[in-house]
Amino acid sequence: MAERVTIIGSGPAGWTAAIYTGRANLEPLVYEGAFNEENRLKGTLPLGQLALTTEVENFPGFPAGDMTAYLDSSIDDSKRRYMAPHGKHGVSGPELMELMRQQAINFGARIRTDDIVDLDLSRRPFRLRTLSGDELETHAIIIATGARANYLGLPSEEKFKNFGVSACAVCDGALPRFRNQPVVVVGGGDSAMEEATFLTKFASTVYLIHRRDSFRASRIMAERVIANPKIQVKWNSVIDEVLGDDQKGVTGVRIRGSVDTAKTEELPATGYFAAIGHTPNTDFLKGQLKTNDKGYIVWTTPQRTYTSVEGVFAAGDVADDYFRQAITAAGTGCMAALDAERWLAAQGVH
């Protein structure tokens, strides 16, 4: 028997969609992604990009305060025991995602820790195949696979991945190789500001490399970075090469001027963190949905989460190359759930 609605993805958009479709008694099936090395390297592990974030200051309903008791009582112990201690600053990204996940379970969502690697949208019910080899049919699909972190693409960058090169300061910043050592962050947006600020908890110095003479980040986050004595901004600069060897991994970077290209400088560093934007996770679609020039899924109807294929809906950062916020992702997750519920009802599927 075909599923009524299948949700692919497990960030704020996916879990919100699961909560709403669960409350509508649609018994959603959620593919949260697989825990494997490929997903770890790409930054596409379950729970989305918020799982790679520290304090979440701008998600409504979580002001600063000690939530330890609430977290202990709200999240299943099988998950809670592996979470980091609560930081008493409101809510962290991983905590918020686990709370959303548990809320979806409470409303009847069924979760599979697996990836959808292939699907056929040319017929209904739609057919899906998972990484583990399972096949299923579903009447409606909500795609909420988000977007992953980008790298510069330098050969030296690729060479030292997991040996000092990372795209996730929260994942790797506390490792011994980075403690009390200089590290480098590349980027100029909000993600770069957050990565650099987080790394000051562990590193001796954080070099922030930016190709322009001003940040594109929000003003408040940029001001925090500039005021932080442990962060040194290298303006009008780009990474020329990541330096290191097979024994020590990353030992530094060579930067050159983005304006004066003849100007170079070597900076000592045991870590290199890329924070230069994201790529939507749409490879598995194999071109079956309309996307924009950046690869993000296109909503085909104003104020609706409809895609170019009837019965397929998109939510969150996989369809948003502008806002990319947790709250907007959650909002579109709600919209996609309501769109899917109403579309299924019109098809006679309840």
N, C-alpha and C positions, 0 to 999 in steps of 0.2 A: 504494500500500500504506500502511496506517495505521501511524503510529509506535506503538511500544509504550508509551513514557512520555515526556511532554513536561513540562518544568519551566519555569515562568514566574517570573522573578525571579533576582537575582544577588547577593544578600547572603550572609551566612554560612549561612542556611538553604538557599538555592538551591544553593550550591556543595557543601555537605555532602550534600544529596540527590543531586547529580550524581556525586559521588565514589562513594557507595554503590551507586547504580543502575548506574554504569559498571563497578564491580568485579563486579556481578552479571551482566555481559555483556548489559545491556538497551540499550546504545548510546543513552543519553538525549539528547534534543534540548533545548537550553537557550535560551530567549529572555531575553537579559540586559538588554534595553531598548535604546532608540535614543538616540544622541547628537544631541539637537536642543535648540533654545532652549526649547521648552515644558517638557521634562524638566529642563533646567537651572534654570528659574525655579521649578518645583515642588519641586526637590530630589530628583528621581527618576531621576537618571542611573544608568547601569550601575555595579555593585559596591555599591549600597545605601548606607545611612547611615554604615557604617564608613569608606567612602571619603571622608567629610567629617569624619573624626575624626583627631586627632593621635596621641599616644602611647596604646597600649592596654596598661594595666598589669594587667588582671585576666583575660586569656585565658590559660589554663594552657599552659605550655611555652615561654613567651617572657620570661624574666627579662631584666633590664637587661644590655646587652652590645652589642658591635659585630658586627652581622650582615651587614656590607657584602659580604664575600666569598660568604657563603651566598646572599644575594639575587642577586648577579651570576651565580651558577652555577645557580640554581633557576628563575629567571623568564626567559622568552624575551626576547632582546635587543630585539625589536620593541616590547615593552612596557616593559622595564626602562629604556631610554634616555630615556623621558619621565617617569619617576618622580623625585620630589624626592630629594636626597641623604639617605642613611640618617642618622637622628639619634643613633645609638649609645645608644639608651635601650630596647633590646629590640625592639619592633616597632611600627610605626604602623598606623593603620587601612587606608590604601591598600596598604601592603606586605602585610598579612595577607590582604586580599581578592585581591591578585594571586597570592599563593602558593596560596590555595584554588582560584582559577580555573585555574592551571597544573596543579595536582594533578588537577582534574576532567578536563582535557584529556589528561593522561597516562593516564587510565583509559578513554579513548574517548568522552568527552562531545563532542558537536557543538554549536557555539555560533553563534547568530544574533543580530547586533546590531540588533534590531528589537523593536517593541512588539506585543503581542497586544491588539487593539482590540475584538474581538468574538468571541464563542464561543457555541456551541449545546450546552447540556448536557442537552437533552431527548431525545437519541438517542445510541446508541453504535454505532460509535466516535463520540467527540465531534468536533465540527467547530470549527476555529479560523480566524480571519482576522487578518492582520498589518497594521500601518500601511502597509507598502509594497505591500499588495494581494495577498500570497500567501495561499493557502488550504491547509489540511492537515487530516488526520484523525488522531486518537490514541486509543488504548485507555484510557490513564490520564493524569491530569493532577496535578501537584504545584504548588500555588500558593504562591509564596514572594515576593510582591511588596512586603512590608514596609509601612512607614507613612512619611508625609511630614510635614515641619515645618508648624506652624500659624502664621498671622499673626493680629493682632487684628481686622483687617477695617476699619481706619480709611481713609477716602478719601485722606487725606494720606500714609498708609503705602503705599497702592497707587501713588500718584502718583510717589513717589520710589524705587520698586523699581529696582535696578540703578543708582541715582544716589545711593547712600548707604544705602538700606534693603536688608537682606539677612537670610537665615535661616541663613547658614553662615559662621561666622567663619573656619574653616579654608580655605574657598574664597576668601574675599575680604579677610580681615584684613590681608594684607601689601600690599594695593594702596596706591599713593602717597597717596590722599586720606585714609587713616586713620593714616598714619605720623606719630608725634609730635603727634597731635591727640586731643582728647577724643572718646570714643564712648559709646554707650548700649547696654546689654543688658537685655532685658525677660524676666523669669522667675524662678523660685525652685527649680527642680528640678536634677537632676544635669547636664542639658544646659546650663542657664544657667550653672552653676558652671564647667563646662568651657569654654564660650564666653568667659566673662569672663576666666578665667585665661589662656587662649590669647591673647586680645587685648592683655594687658599686655605682650606681647613687642614690640608695635608702637605702641600708643596711649600718649599721655601720661597720660591718666586714663580709667578705665572706670567709668561710672555704672551700677550694677546696680539696676534698678527692680523692686520687689516689692510686691505689693498687701497682704501680710500683715506681721506683726511677727516672723516666723520662717520659715526656709527649710524646704521639704519634701525637700530634697536629702539624700543620705547625709551622715552627720555628718563624715566625714573630708574630703569635698569642700567642705562648708560652712565648715569651720574653715580650710581653705586660703584660701578667698575672703576671709573676715573678717580673716585675718592679713596679707593682701596689701596693702601700702601704696599701691599704684596703683589699688585698687578702692574706690570709695565707694558704700556701700549706701544706697539711698533706701527706707526701710521705709514700709509703709502708703501706697503711692503707685501711681498708674496713669498711663498715657500718655493725655494729653488730645488732643495733636496733634503730629505730626511737622512741624517747621518747616523752611523752605527756600525756594529760588527756582529758576527754570528755568536759571539760569546756573551756580550753585554746587551745586545739589542740596541735600542735607540740611545745614542749618546749626545745628540744635539740636532740642530737644523741649520741649514744655510738659507738665509733670506736675501732677496735682492729688491731693489726699489721698483715699484710699479710705474713710477714716472722716470726716475733716473735708473735705467736698467743696468748700468755699469756699476752701480753701488751695491756691494754685497757685504754681508756680516754673518758670522757664525755665532750661534747662541748655544751654550751648554744646556742639555735637557735630557732627562731620562724618560720623558713621556711626551707624546704628540697627540692632541685631541682635535679631531675635525668637527667643526660645528658650522657647516656651510650649506645648510638647506636640506631638502628632502626630495625623494622620488616616490610617487604613489605606487602602492603595491598592487599593480594591475597585470603583471606578466601572465598570470594564470588564466586571464580572460582571453588571451590570444586574439585580440582585436575584435571580439564579438560585440563589444559595446562602443558607442561613440565616445571619444575622448578629445580633450583639447590639445594644443600643441605641446603642453608639458606632460601629457599622459594622464591627466586627471579626468575621471568620469564626468561627463556632461549631463546636467539635469535638463531634460528636454521641454519641461513645462514650468513656467514661473510659479514660485511658491509651492512646488511639489518636488518630491524626490524621484520622480519617474526618470528612467533611463531610456535609451533608444530601443530597448526590448520590453514589450509589455509584460508585466509581472515581475520584472527585476527592478529593484530600488537601490539607491546608493545613499550612504550616510557617512558623515565625518570627513576626515582629512583626505580620504580617497577621492572625494568630490569637491574639495575646498582648497584651492591654492592661494587663498587670500587671508582668511581669518586664522585658521589653524589653531583654534583654542579649544580647551576641554569643554567649556560651556556651550560653544557653538556646535561642537561635535555631538554632545549629548542632546542638544535641541533637535538636530537633524535626525538623530536616532529615533527620537519620539515621532517626528514627522514621517519617517520611513515606516515605522510600525503602524501608524494610523493609515498611511497610504496603502500599505499591504493588506491590512485588515479590511478596509473598504473595498479594495480591488477583489480580494478573495470572496467577500460577500456577494459582489456583483457577478462573480463566476459561479455562485452556488456552492462555494466551499466554506464550510463553517467549522 
